[in-house]
């Protein structure tokens, strides 16, 4: 596939992922939520997994959490056209409680079954910077037992997925806060996105320097 464009290579992987049968989530999903945005970007955002709105549309971060994320991106002059967004797990994980579907964290076996799709995405895109949205994503991509309270906003160099990786608060967590706690958490998200934007600029300059 070396003679294909990034878009074409990613498209081939997406076609395979859309019919993935490798874990029980394949039996309950409406859509595989593969990814969205610009595959030629140096910045990739990775969340944990799709919720109800994402399962219905096949697009990551389109519910209330997605609106908040897009607002935070906009405050940094960024849109979905500038970045690529995906999740660790591509299908919605949920349980039925009182006759209604309720989101749940993916099981370890589900994360491992889905890992090859994420690894292929990142290998094709080769981002300079990854921003993990929430602790589960950081746990999968930065290191196990990631502690958001202590390690949020810290840069991790030469991870398996990119030269630089950092984690920020998940918009769904922010939406559960109230009053000043909400405003503070929202400011953290905006600040971390700005940090990721600046790290891209820094990494690009360093990349150019090492070529000569």
N, CA, C and O of each residue as an XYZ file, in Angstrom:
848
protein
N       0.822     -1.217      0.000
C       0.000      0.000      0.000
C       0.853      1.263      0.000
O       0.328      2.364      0.164
N       2.165      1.115     -0.183
C       3.061      2.256     -0.076
C       2.805      3.316     -1.131
O       3.121      4.487     -0.921
N       2.227      2.918     -2.282
C       1.987      3.879     -3.348
C       0.628      4.570     -3.222
O       0.275      5.401     -4.058
N      -0.131      4.230     -2.184
C      -1.430      4.844     -1.956
C      -1.292      6.067     -1.063
O      -0.343      6.169     -0.285
N      -2.235      6.993     -1.174
C      -2.239      8.167     -0.307
C      -2.667      7.775      1.099
O      -3.182      6.679      1.320
N      -2.449      8.676      2.043
C      -2.872      8.436      3.425
C      -4.379      8.197      3.481
O      -4.847      7.302      4.184
N      -5.137      9.008      2.732
C      -6.595      8.855      2.709
C      -6.999      7.481      2.188
O      -7.905      6.844      2.726
N      -6.324      7.033      1.144
C      -6.650      5.738      0.547
C      -6.293      4.588      1.484
O      -7.059      3.634      1.622
N      -5.156      4.677      2.111
C      -4.734      3.623      3.048
C      -5.670      3.553      4.242
O      -6.050      2.470      4.688
N      -6.042      4.732      4.757
C      -6.950      4.778      5.892
C      -8.324      4.260      5.494
O      -9.008      3.608      6.283
N      -8.719      4.556      4.263
C     -10.006      4.085      3.763
C     -10.078      2.576      3.684
O     -11.121      1.988      3.971
N      -8.991      1.945      3.302
C      -8.959      0.482      3.230
C      -9.080     -0.144      4.617
O      -9.776     -1.143      4.797
N      -8.400      0.450      5.591
C      -8.495     -0.045      6.964
C      -9.909      0.158      7.493
O     -10.458     -0.709      8.173
N     -10.491      1.304      7.178
C     -11.854      1.593      7.620
C     -12.840      0.561      7.079
O     -13.720      0.105      7.809
N     -12.702      0.193      5.819
C     -13.599     -0.792      5.221
C     -13.543     -2.113      5.979
O     -14.573     -2.758      6.178
N     -12.356     -2.519      6.400
C     -12.215     -3.754      7.169
C     -12.820     -3.595      8.562
O     -13.479     -4.504      9.066
N     -12.594     -2.436      9.179
C     -13.100     -2.203     10.532
C     -14.624     -2.188     10.581
O     -15.218     -2.591     11.582
N     -15.257     -1.729      9.512
C     -16.716     -1.633      9.495
C     -17.407     -2.986      9.587
O     -18.586     -3.059      9.936
N     -16.688     -4.051      9.280
C     -17.275     -5.395      9.369
C     -16.560     -6.234     10.422
O     -16.643     -7.462     10.408
N     -15.861     -5.569     11.332
C     -15.080     -6.273     12.352
C     -15.980     -7.151     13.228
O     -16.986     -6.664     13.743
N     -15.639     -8.441     13.409
C     -16.429     -9.353     14.241
C     -15.687     -9.784     15.510
O     -16.084    -10.759     16.146
N     -14.613     -9.073     15.890
C     -13.652     -9.616     16.839
C     -14.007     -9.491     18.314
O     -13.249     -9.959     19.164
N     -15.141     -8.872     18.640
C     -15.581     -8.869     20.046
C     -17.104     -8.785     20.082
O     -17.716     -8.483     19.058
N     -17.732     -9.041     21.220
C     -19.198     -9.056     21.310
C     -19.880     -7.736     20.961
O     -21.073     -7.720     20.658
N     -19.132     -6.620     21.000
C     -19.741     -5.330     20.660
C     -20.217     -5.299     19.211
O     -21.079     -4.496     18.854
N     -19.663     -6.164     18.390
C     -20.089     -6.239     16.991
C     -21.550     -6.660     16.874
O     -22.215     -6.351     15.886
N     -22.047     -7.368     17.891
C     -23.425     -7.863     17.839
C     -24.447     -6.809     18.251
O     -25.634     -6.952     17.957
N     -24.001     -5.756     18.926
C     -24.945     -4.771     19.477
C     -24.791     -3.374     18.884
O     -25.616     -2.500     19.151
N     -23.761     -3.152     18.094
C     -23.534     -1.812     17.552
C     -24.532     -1.480     16.445
O     -25.075     -2.367     15.787
N     -24.757     -0.189     16.258
C     -25.482      0.295     15.089
C     -24.485      0.635     13.986
O     -24.657      0.246     12.831
N     -23.436      1.372     14.366
C     -22.365      1.720     13.436
C     -21.003      1.543     14.109
O     -20.872      1.725     15.319
N     -20.012      1.195     13.328
C     -18.623      1.294     13.764
C     -18.226      2.765     13.659
O     -18.408      3.390     12.615
N     -17.685      3.310     14.741
C     -17.281      4.721     14.755
C     -15.768      4.754     14.546
O     -15.000      4.715     15.507
N     -15.353      4.827     13.295
C     -13.945      4.637     12.952
C     -13.105      5.871     13.258
O     -12.097      5.772     13.959
N     -13.500      7.020     12.749
C     -12.735      8.249     12.954
C     -13.272      9.353     12.068
O     -14.092      9.118     11.181
N     -12.792     10.573     12.324
C     -13.312     11.726     11.582
C     -12.253     12.820     11.559
O     -11.507     12.999     12.522
N     -12.196     13.540     10.460
C     -11.297     14.684     10.387
C     -10.269     14.558      9.286
O     -10.496     13.901      8.270
N      -9.132     15.199      9.506
C      -8.078     15.315      8.505
C      -6.978     14.283      8.766
O      -6.251     14.418      9.750
N      -6.830     13.269      7.930
C      -5.814     12.244      8.163
C      -4.394     12.721      7.889
O      -3.435     12.015      8.202
N      -4.245     13.924      7.301
C      -2.913     14.481      7.056
C      -2.460     15.406      8.187
O      -1.503     16.163      8.028
N      -3.139     15.343      9.310
C      -2.862     16.224     10.430
C      -1.664     15.762     11.260
O      -1.351     14.572     11.278
N      -0.990     16.691     11.947
C       0.029     16.292     12.916
C      -0.546     16.056     14.306
O       0.169     15.618     15.208
N      -1.857     16.348     14.488
C      -2.485     16.254     15.806
C      -3.697     15.329     15.766
O      -4.644     15.563     15.016
N      -3.657     14.270     16.587
C      -4.761     13.321     16.684
C      -5.310     13.328     18.099
O      -4.552     13.274     19.068
N      -6.636     13.397     18.217
C      -7.326     13.296     19.506
C      -7.924     11.904     19.624
O      -8.565     11.420     18.691
N      -7.716     11.257     20.768
C      -8.199      9.887     20.968
C      -9.021      9.809     22.247
O      -8.508     10.061     23.337
N     -10.307      9.458     22.110
C     -11.170      9.256     23.263
C     -11.273      7.787     23.629
O     -10.530      6.956     23.106
N     -12.199      7.465     24.533
C     -12.340      6.081     24.980
C     -13.188      5.254     24.020
O     -12.744      4.215     23.531
N     -14.404      5.713     23.752
C     -15.298      4.951     22.888
C     -16.558      5.735     22.601
O     -16.841      6.724     23.277
N     -17.323      5.307     21.606
C     -18.538      6.034     21.219
C     -19.679      5.850     22.213
O     -19.772      4.833     22.900
N     -20.549      6.868     22.271
C     -21.772      6.781     23.050
C     -22.967      6.611     22.127
O     -22.822      6.187     20.980
N     -24.145      6.943     22.633
C     -25.380      6.729     21.872
C     -25.402      7.517     20.574
O     -25.707      6.969     19.516
N     -25.076      8.823     20.653
C     -25.133      9.659     19.452
C     -24.118      9.220     18.406
O     -24.395      9.241     17.207
N     -22.947      8.826     18.871
C     -21.904      8.387     17.961
C     -22.284      7.057     17.305
O     -22.038      6.850     16.117
N     -22.885      6.162     18.088
C     -23.320      4.872     17.557
C     -24.388      5.060     16.477
O     -24.432      4.312     15.501
N     -25.238      6.055     16.659
C     -26.299      6.316     15.687
C     -25.778      6.929     14.393
O     -26.316      6.663     13.318
N     -24.724      7.756     14.493
C     -24.245      8.500     13.326
C     -22.976      7.914     12.698
O     -22.696      8.149     11.522
N     -22.213      7.152     13.487
C     -20.943      6.641     12.994
C     -19.820      7.659     13.040
O     -18.759      7.433     12.458
N     -20.038      8.795     13.735
C     -19.049      9.875     13.823
C     -18.676     10.098     15.283
O     -19.573     10.184     16.122
N     -17.385     10.196     15.625
C     -16.981     10.398     17.015
C     -17.279     11.808     17.525
O     -17.181     12.785     16.784
N     -17.641     11.891     18.798
C     -17.843     13.171     19.494
C     -18.849     14.068     18.777
O     -18.502     15.142     18.287
N     -20.104     13.608     18.724
C     -21.159     14.418     18.117
C     -22.289     14.755     19.092
O     -23.190     15.514     18.737
N     -22.262     14.215     20.297
C     -23.275     14.528     21.291
C     -22.910     15.793     22.055
O     -22.170     16.639     21.552
N     -23.431     15.919     23.272
C     -23.137     17.112     24.097
C     -21.646     17.243     24.358
O     -21.101     18.347     24.349
N     -20.988     16.112     24.591
C     -19.540     16.145     24.823
C     -18.809     16.635     23.576
O     -17.811     17.350     23.665
N     -19.319     16.241     22.421
C     -18.712     16.685     21.177
C     -18.867     18.175     20.955
O     -17.951     18.833     20.461
N     -20.031     18.712     21.321
C     -20.256     20.157     21.204
C     -19.266     20.916     22.075
O     -18.684     21.911     21.642
N     -19.074     20.442     23.310
C     -18.131     21.098     24.215
C     -16.708     21.004     23.675
O     -15.948     21.970     23.740
N     -16.353     19.843     23.143
C     -15.011     19.679     22.574
C     -14.796     20.632     21.406
O     -13.739     21.253     21.297
N     -15.785     20.749     20.540
C     -15.653     21.639     19.381
C     -15.552     23.101     19.826
O     -14.839     23.889     19.205
N     -16.259     23.462     20.895
C     -16.154     24.824     21.424
C     -14.747     25.099     21.936
O     -14.190     26.169     21.693
N     -14.175     24.129     22.645
C     -12.816     24.281     23.163
C     -11.796     24.343     22.032
O     -10.829     25.102     22.100
N     -12.015     23.547     20.999
C     -11.134     23.604     19.829
C     -11.233     24.972     19.156
O     -10.222     25.565     18.781
N     -12.465     25.463     19.008
C     -12.693     26.744     18.338
C     -11.995     27.881     19.065
O     -11.493     28.810     18.431
N     -11.959     27.815     20.399
C     -11.287     28.863     21.173
C      -9.791     28.885     20.902
O      -9.108     29.861     21.214
N      -9.285     27.801     20.319
C      -7.876     27.724     19.942
C      -7.676     27.842     18.433
O      -6.587     27.584     17.922
N      -8.744     28.237     17.720
C      -8.648     28.412     16.278
C      -8.556     27.115     15.510
O      -7.993     27.071     14.416
N      -9.117     26.039     16.090
C      -9.022     24.710     15.494
C     -10.420     24.188     15.188
O     -11.348     24.389     15.971
N     -10.569     23.520     14.049
C     -11.815     22.837     13.707
C     -11.497     21.373     13.414
O     -10.336     20.966     13.438
N     -12.528     20.592     13.139
C     -12.313     19.184     12.791
C     -11.509     19.030     11.497
O     -10.908     17.982     11.262
N     -11.496     20.058     10.669
C     -10.734     19.999      9.420
C      -9.225     20.034      9.672
O      -8.430     19.666      8.807
N      -8.846     20.485     10.875
C      -7.428     20.601     11.197
C      -6.873     19.373     11.909
O      -5.655     19.199     11.961
N      -7.732     18.519     12.456
C      -7.287     17.410     13.299
C      -7.980     16.117     12.872
O      -8.847     16.114     11.998
N      -7.577     15.030     13.507
C      -8.260     13.755     13.323
C      -8.710     13.281     14.698
O      -7.945     13.347     15.660
N      -9.950     12.801     14.794
C     -10.516     12.348     16.059
C     -10.931     10.889     15.930
O     -11.585     10.500     14.963
N     -10.546     10.094     16.910
C     -10.962      8.701     16.930
C     -11.081      8.237     18.379
O     -10.952      9.038     19.305
N     -11.326      6.940     18.571
C     -11.454      6.373     19.905
C     -10.643      5.100     20.024
O     -10.292      4.476     19.022
N     -10.348      4.720     21.261
C      -9.661      3.461     21.520
C     -10.527      2.294     21.061
O     -10.042      1.359     20.424
N     -11.822      2.360     21.395
C     -12.787      1.332     21.004
C     -13.738      1.937     19.980
O     -14.216      3.056     20.167
N     -14.015      1.219     18.910
C     -14.779      1.768     17.794
C     -16.286      1.500     17.870
O     -17.053      2.067     17.091
N     -16.711      0.648     18.795
C     -18.141      0.332     18.916
C     -18.631      0.683     20.316
O     -17.872      0.612     21.283
N     -19.890      1.058     20.418
C     -20.457      1.460     21.707
C     -20.542      0.286     22.670
O     -21.026     -0.792     22.327
N     -20.059      0.524     23.885
C     -20.198     -0.453     24.966
C     -21.311      0.026     25.897
O     -21.265      1.153     26.390
N     -22.298     -0.816     26.137
C     -23.403     -0.401     27.002
C     -24.060     -1.609     27.659
O     -23.878     -2.754     27.244
N     -24.832     -1.304     28.702
C     -25.655     -2.306     29.367
C     -27.103     -1.838     29.321
O     -27.369     -0.660     29.085
N     -28.029     -2.744     29.542
C     -29.448     -2.387     29.605
C     -29.871     -2.308     31.063
O     -29.785     -3.289     31.802
N     -30.331     -1.123     31.470
C     -30.801     -0.914     32.844
C     -32.198     -0.307     32.791
O     -32.406      0.741     32.180
N     -33.147     -0.968     33.430
C     -34.539     -0.511     33.431
C     -35.062     -0.286     32.010
O     -35.798      0.662     31.735
N     -34.657     -1.189     31.126
C     -35.133     -1.132     29.751
C     -34.442     -0.113     28.866
O     -34.833      0.080     27.714
N     -33.407      0.548     29.402
C     -32.706      1.566     28.615
C     -31.225      1.237     28.512
O     -30.640      0.656     29.426
N     -30.634      1.612     27.399
C     -29.205      1.393     27.193
C     -28.403      2.458     27.939
O     -28.676      3.652     27.816
N     -27.416      2.018     28.708
C     -26.563      2.934     29.466
C     -25.106      2.639     29.127
O     -24.667      1.490     29.175
N     -24.366      3.683     28.785
C     -22.954      3.512     28.438
C     -22.191      2.889     29.604
O     -22.487      3.159     30.768
N     -21.218      2.064     29.281
C     -20.327      1.477     30.284
C     -18.902      1.521     29.754
O     -18.701      1.632     28.544
N     -17.901      1.437     30.641
C     -16.514      1.362     30.165
C     -16.295      0.066     29.390
O     -16.831     -0.973     29.776
N     -15.535      0.102     28.328
C     -15.239     -1.136     27.595
C     -14.457     -2.112     28.475
O     -13.658     -1.700     29.316
N     -14.695     -3.401     28.273
C     -13.913     -4.416     28.967
C     -12.499     -4.465     28.391
O     -12.270     -4.066     27.249
N     -11.568     -4.951     29.182
C     -10.182     -5.060     28.717
C     -10.110     -5.877     27.427
O      -9.367     -5.536     26.507
N     -10.886     -6.950     27.371
C     -10.869     -7.796     26.178
C     -11.367     -7.038     24.950
O     -10.896     -7.283     23.839
N     -12.317     -6.118     25.141
C     -12.843     -5.314     24.034
C     -11.803     -4.304     23.563
O     -11.645     -4.068     22.365
N     -11.099     -3.714     24.524
C     -10.028     -2.766     24.183
C      -8.937     -3.477     23.387
O      -8.453     -2.953     22.384
N      -8.552     -4.676     23.840
C      -7.487     -5.413     23.151
C      -7.927     -5.864     21.760
O      -7.129     -5.867     20.823
N      -9.189     -6.240     21.630
C      -9.696     -6.667     20.320
C      -9.690     -5.509     19.328
O      -9.508     -5.712     18.127
N      -9.890     -4.301     19.833
C      -9.983     -3.121     18.968
C      -8.629     -2.447     18.747
O      -8.484     -1.636     17.833
N      -7.647     -2.776     19.570
C      -6.351     -2.105     19.509
C      -5.720     -2.110     18.105
O      -5.166     -1.090     17.696
N      -5.785     -3.224     17.353
C      -5.158     -3.207     16.025
C      -5.699     -2.128     15.093
O      -4.958     -1.592     14.269
N      -6.993     -1.804     15.218
C      -7.549     -0.753     14.360
C      -6.932      0.597     14.698
O      -6.561      1.352     13.800
N      -6.820      0.905     15.987
C      -6.223      2.173     16.404
C      -4.746      2.221     16.016
O      -4.259      3.246     15.540
N      -4.047      1.125     16.218
C      -2.629      1.097     15.869
C      -2.421      1.334     14.375
O      -1.499      2.045     13.977
N      -3.276      0.740     13.557
C      -3.159      0.960     12.113
C      -3.457      2.406     11.749
O      -2.776      2.986     10.904
N      -4.475      2.996     12.382
C      -4.787      4.403     12.133
C      -3.573      5.287     12.423
O      -3.196      6.129     11.608
N      -2.972      5.084     13.585
C      -1.852      5.925     13.998
C      -0.605      5.661     13.157
O       0.164      6.583     12.886
N      -0.401      4.421     12.746
C       0.738      4.105     11.889
C       0.614      4.786     10.536
O       1.615      5.205      9.955
N      -0.606      4.895     10.034
C      -0.827      5.540      8.737
C      -0.720      7.060      8.854
O      -0.061      7.704      8.038
N      -1.366      7.627      9.864
C      -1.380      9.086     10.029
C      -0.031      9.605     10.504
O       0.415     10.668     10.072
N       0.625      8.855     11.397
C       1.915      9.243     11.982
C       1.882     10.655     12.563
O       2.639     11.521     12.126
N       1.018     10.891     13.537
C       0.934     12.228     14.124
C       2.182     12.580     14.923
O       2.870     11.700     15.442
N       2.460     13.850     15.014
C       3.532     14.325     15.888
C       3.065     14.369     17.331
O       3.844     14.150     18.258
N       1.768     14.658     17.509
C       1.205     14.845     18.846
C      -0.120     14.104     18.961
O      -0.951     14.151     18.055
N      -0.306     13.424     20.082
C      -1.598     12.811     20.401
C      -2.118     13.419     21.693
O      -1.396     13.506     22.686
N      -3.374     13.837     21.669
C      -4.049     14.329     22.865
C      -5.077     13.293     23.270
O      -6.079     13.097     22.582
N      -4.828     12.631     24.388
C      -5.749     11.620     24.895
C      -6.890     12.313     25.627
O      -6.665     13.114     26.534
N      -8.107     11.999     25.225
C      -9.281     12.606     25.839
C      -9.804     11.656     26.915
O     -10.530     10.706     26.621
N      -9.426     11.923     28.162
C      -9.852     11.084     29.270
C      -8.797     10.063     29.671
O      -7.928      9.696     28.880
N      -8.894      9.611     30.931
C      -7.915      8.669     31.477
C      -7.878      7.315     30.764
O      -6.786      6.780     30.568
N      -9.027      6.727     30.363
C      -8.949      5.431     29.678
C      -8.107      5.467     28.409
O      -7.374      4.520     28.122
N      -8.209      6.542     27.657
C      -7.387      6.678     26.461
C      -5.917      6.787     26.835
O      -5.065      6.155     26.210
N      -5.619      7.588     27.854
C      -4.236      7.718     28.315
C      -3.708      6.399     28.845
O      -2.537      6.072     28.656
N      -4.560      5.649     29.502
C      -4.181      4.345     30.033
C      -3.790      3.384     28.900
O      -2.914      2.535     29.064
N      -4.454      3.536     27.757
C      -4.181      2.669     26.613
C      -2.980      3.124     25.796
O      -2.267      2.299     25.226
N      -2.750      4.448     25.736
C      -1.746      4.975     24.822
C      -0.493      5.539     25.497
O       0.577      5.557     24.887
N      -0.610      5.997     26.741
C       0.557      6.588     27.412
C       1.186      5.582     28.370
O       2.327      5.163     28.175
N       0.447      5.199     29.395
C       0.904      4.117     30.269
C      -0.261      3.628     31.116
O      -1.244      4.343     31.312
N      -0.143      2.418     31.610
C      -1.199      1.840     32.433
C      -1.302      2.571     33.763
O      -0.338      3.163     34.247
N      -2.508      2.512     34.343
C      -2.785      3.158     35.632
C      -2.515      4.667     35.591
O      -2.016      5.249     36.554
N      -2.851      5.275     34.473
C      -2.681      6.724     34.325
C      -3.582      7.445     35.327
O      -4.757      7.111     35.475
N      -3.016      8.433     36.009
C      -3.748      9.198     37.029
C      -4.015     10.614     36.518
O      -3.115     11.453     36.492
N      -5.248     10.866     36.117
C      -5.595     12.152     35.531
C      -5.342     13.307     36.500
O      -4.901     14.378     36.085
N      -5.617     13.095     37.789
C      -5.450     14.177     38.763
C      -3.998     14.614     38.893
O      -3.727     15.779     39.184
N      -3.062     13.696     38.681
C      -1.639     14.016     38.824
C      -0.937     14.254     37.489
O       0.019     15.026     37.424
N      -1.396     13.604     36.434
C      -0.626     13.592     35.196
C      -1.271     14.357     34.043
O      -0.691     14.453     32.961
N      -2.456     14.896     34.264
C      -3.105     15.701     33.224
C      -2.219     16.887     32.852
O      -1.670     17.568     33.718
N      -2.091     17.119     31.556
C      -1.323     18.264     31.102
C       0.175     18.034     31.018
O       0.907     18.926     30.588
N       0.652     16.854     31.421
C       2.076     16.537     31.335
C       2.390     15.917     29.976
O       1.593     15.151     29.433
N       3.544     16.251     29.441
C       3.952     15.681     28.159
C       4.758     14.414     28.361
O       5.631     14.344     29.226
N       4.452     13.417     27.554
C       5.178     12.151     27.561
C       5.844     12.005     26.198
O       5.183     12.072     25.162
N       7.155     11.806     26.212
C       7.943     11.811     24.981
C       8.204     10.400     24.472
O       8.389      9.461     25.247
N       8.213     10.277     23.140
C       8.548      9.020     22.471
C       7.693      7.849     22.959
O       8.209      6.784     23.296
N       6.383      8.068     22.989
C       5.476      6.978     23.318
C       5.381      6.052     22.111
O       5.917      6.358     21.046
N       4.700      4.926     22.276
C       4.578      3.971     21.170
C       3.725      4.514     20.033
O       3.787      4.015     18.910
N       2.921      5.546     20.331
C       1.956      6.031     19.341
C       2.369      7.321     18.651
O       1.876      7.615     17.562
N       3.260      8.098     19.254
C       3.653      9.389     18.674
C       4.869      9.925     19.422
O       5.151      9.488     20.538
N       5.591     10.868     18.816
C       6.716     11.482     19.529
C       6.302     12.162     20.832
O       7.061     12.185     21.801
N       5.084     12.716     20.844
C       4.594     13.415     22.030
C       3.136     13.037     22.298
O       2.331     12.930     21.374
N       2.814     12.840     23.565
C       1.428     12.532     23.946
C       1.108     13.191     25.287
O       1.969     13.321     26.157
N      -0.140     13.598     25.428
C      -0.608     14.249     26.648
C      -2.064     13.878     26.846
O      -2.741     13.493     25.892
N      -2.552     13.988     28.064
C      -3.960     13.690     28.347
C      -4.669     14.903     28.914
O      -4.072     15.714     29.623
N      -5.950     15.018     28.593
C      -6.792     16.083     29.122
C      -8.106     15.499     29.613
O      -8.382     14.317     29.410
N      -8.908     16.324     30.253
C     -10.195     15.889     30.787
C     -11.166     15.568     29.654
O     -11.172     16.232     28.617
N     -11.970     14.558     29.864
C     -12.989     14.214     28.875
C     -14.153     15.202     28.995
O     -14.590     15.494     30.108
N     -14.660     15.719     27.879
C     -15.798     16.643     27.944
C     -16.997     16.072     28.687
O     -17.726     16.826     29.332
N     -17.228     14.753     28.616
C     -18.353     14.156     29.342
C     -18.171     14.325     30.846
O     -19.145     14.541     31.567
N     -16.934     14.229     31.323
C     -16.645     14.474     32.750
C     -16.917     15.938     33.091
O     -17.519     16.236     34.122
N     -16.479     16.837     32.237
C     -16.665     18.268     32.479
C     -18.153     18.606     32.596
O     -18.555     19.405     33.442
N     -18.956     17.988     31.740
C     -20.391     18.262     31.733
C     -21.084     17.803     33.014
O     -22.177     18.272     33.332
N     -20.459     16.899     33.740
C     -21.043     16.443     35.014
C     -20.720     17.374     36.169
O     -21.255     17.213     37.266
N     -19.846     18.350     35.933
C     -19.485     19.304     36.975
C     -20.481     20.470     36.987
O     -21.229     20.679     36.032
N     -20.469     21.206     38.073
C     -21.374     22.349     38.201
C     -20.624     23.577     38.695
O     -19.588     23.467     39.351
N     -21.163     24.749     38.372
C     -20.636     25.994     38.889
C     -19.177     26.210     38.556
O     -18.760     26.010     37.415
N     -18.395     26.620     39.547
C     -16.985     26.921     39.351
C     -16.186     25.691     38.952
O     -15.208     25.792     38.212
N     -16.611     24.508     39.451
C     -15.918     23.270     39.076
C     -16.019     23.031     37.570
O     -15.061     22.596     36.931
N     -17.191     23.322     37.020
C     -17.381     23.186     35.575
C     -16.499     24.170     34.818
O     -15.821     23.798     33.861
N     -16.512     25.430     35.252
C     -15.733     26.450     34.555
C     -14.239     26.146     34.620
O     -13.518     26.341     33.643
N     -13.783     25.671     35.766
C     -12.372     25.346     35.914
C     -11.976     24.174     35.019
O     -10.927     24.199     34.375
N     -12.817     23.162     34.986
C     -12.525     22.001     34.149
C     -12.545     22.382     32.670
O     -11.712     21.922     31.890
N     -13.497     23.219     32.298
C     -13.583     23.677     30.900
C     -12.333     24.464     30.523
O     -11.813     24.309     29.417
N     -11.848     25.302     31.429
C     -10.616     26.061     31.161
C      -9.424     25.130     30.994
O      -8.537     25.384     30.179
N      -9.409     24.049     31.773
C      -8.324     23.070     31.649
C      -8.311     22.448     30.256
O      -7.249     22.285     29.655
N      -9.496     22.097     29.741
C      -9.589     21.506     28.414
C      -9.073     22.474     27.351
O      -8.311     22.082     26.467
N      -9.487     23.732     27.440
C      -9.038     24.745     26.477
C      -7.524     24.925     26.563
O      -6.841     25.015     25.543
N      -7.013     24.977     27.785
C      -5.571     25.153     27.995
C      -4.787     23.982     27.429
O      -3.745     24.177     26.802
N      -5.275     22.772     27.643
C      -4.558     21.584     27.171
C      -4.558     21.501     25.644
O      -3.571     21.075     25.046
N      -5.655     21.906     25.018
C      -5.688     21.936     23.556
C      -4.697     22.961     23.024
O      -4.028     22.722     22.018
N      -4.602     24.103     23.700
C      -3.612     25.113     23.321
C      -2.199     24.561     23.473
O      -1.334     24.813     22.634
N      -1.971     23.814     24.538
C      -0.660     23.202     24.748
C      -0.327     22.217     23.636
O       0.811     22.153     23.170
N      -1.331     21.447     23.214
C      -1.130     20.502     22.116
C      -0.821     21.241     20.812
O       0.043     20.824     20.041
N      -1.531     22.331     20.578
C      -1.287     23.146     19.376
C       0.141     23.679     19.372
O       0.824     23.641     18.349
N       0.582     24.172     20.515
C       1.938     24.718     20.624
C       2.997     23.616     20.472
O       4.062     23.846     19.898
N       2.696     22.427     20.989
C       3.640     21.324     20.888
C       3.811     20.899     19.421
O       4.908     20.529     19.002
N       2.722     20.955     18.649
C       2.815     20.659     17.220
C       3.783     21.628     16.544
O       4.640     21.211     15.764
N       3.648     22.910     16.841
C       4.528     23.925     16.255
C       5.982     23.659     16.639
O       6.881     23.712     15.799
N       6.192     23.375     17.911
C       7.541     23.089     18.409
C       8.126     21.840     17.745
O       9.286     21.833     17.334
N       7.309     20.781     17.645
C       7.781     19.523     17.061
C       8.098     19.690     15.582
O       9.052     19.096     15.078
N       7.314     20.483     14.895
C       7.580     20.726     13.469
C       8.905     21.450     13.275
O       9.670     21.124     12.367
N       9.174     22.431     14.128
C      10.454     23.170     14.040
C      11.619     22.228     14.309
O      12.639     22.276     13.621
N      11.461     21.375     15.310
C      12.525     20.427     15.652
C      12.739     19.423     14.526
O      13.867     19.030     14.227
N      11.631     19.016     13.909
C      11.700     18.063     12.803
C      12.492     18.661     11.641
O      13.323     17.980     11.041
N      12.242     19.913     11.327
C      12.963     20.583     10.237
C      14.438     20.706     10.565
O      15.286     20.545      9.687
N      14.753     20.992     11.836
C      16.144     21.155     12.256
C      16.929     19.859     12.085
O      18.076     19.880     11.637
N      16.322     18.749     12.435
C      17.018     17.464     12.374
C      17.228     16.963     10.948
O      17.991     16.021     10.733
N      16.565     17.579      9.975
C      16.722     17.170      8.582
C      17.991     17.746      7.955
O      18.400     17.314      6.877
N      18.612     18.711      8.620
C      19.779     19.369      8.018
C      20.983     19.258      8.953
O      22.064     19.749      8.629
